[in-house]
Amino acid sequence: MIGLLASLLDLCLKTLSNWDEETRNKAKIELMHQFKELIDLNLIQSSPSESYLDPICIPIADHSVNPFEW
């Protein structure tokens, strides 16, 4: 799995064009499976308090926004 991820991070190998079609399809299926497992694991472990200060989950308001107005 680590070798597969390393190949995807390498810009020259990212498209997997140097692999035969069967290996490329197996790699894509394996990556989708691993990604789904990571998402499921993250959903189980995450709680609202963990994402409260995360600017990706909750964007930071612009300085012109009045926090006391709805």
N, C-alpha and C positions, 0 to 999 in steps of 0.2 A: 504494500500500500504506500509506503513512504517513497519508493522509487517512482510510482505512478504520479503521486503528488509533485515530486520534484520535476518530473517531465513536464507537467502542466505549468509549473512556474517558470520554466526555461522558455524564453521567447522563441527560440529556434524550434523547439519541440512542441509548443503549445497546441498546435493544430492536430498533432498526432499523425501528420501526413506521411511520416516515414514508417509507420506501422501498417501491417496488412489489415484489411477491413474487418476480419473476424476478431483480431486482437483489439482493434479500435472500438468495436461495438461492445466487447466484454469490458473494456476499461470504462466506457461511458456508463454501462449498467452498474458496474461496481461503484463508480463515483456517485451516481444518483442514490444508490443504496446507502453509502456512507454519509452522504449529505442529509438524507432523510433521518438517519439515526442521530446525527448531530442536532438537527432541529428538534426532534422528539426529546432528546436528552436536555436540551436547553429549555424547552417548555416545561419540563418536569421540575427543573432546578430553579427556574426564575421566579421571582416574586416581585410585587409592585415596588417594594422598598429598594430593590436592587436597581431598577430602572428609573427611579425618581430623579436622580441627578445625572443621568446619562443623556448628553445632548443629542445623541442619535435618536433615542426613543422619544424624548421630550425636548423639542427645540427651544433654544434660549430666545426669549422675547427681545424685540428691538428696544433700544433705549428710549424711543419716543412713545412706547406703550405705557399707559398709566395702569399699574396693577390694581388700582382701586375702582376702576371702571369695568363694567361687564359688557 
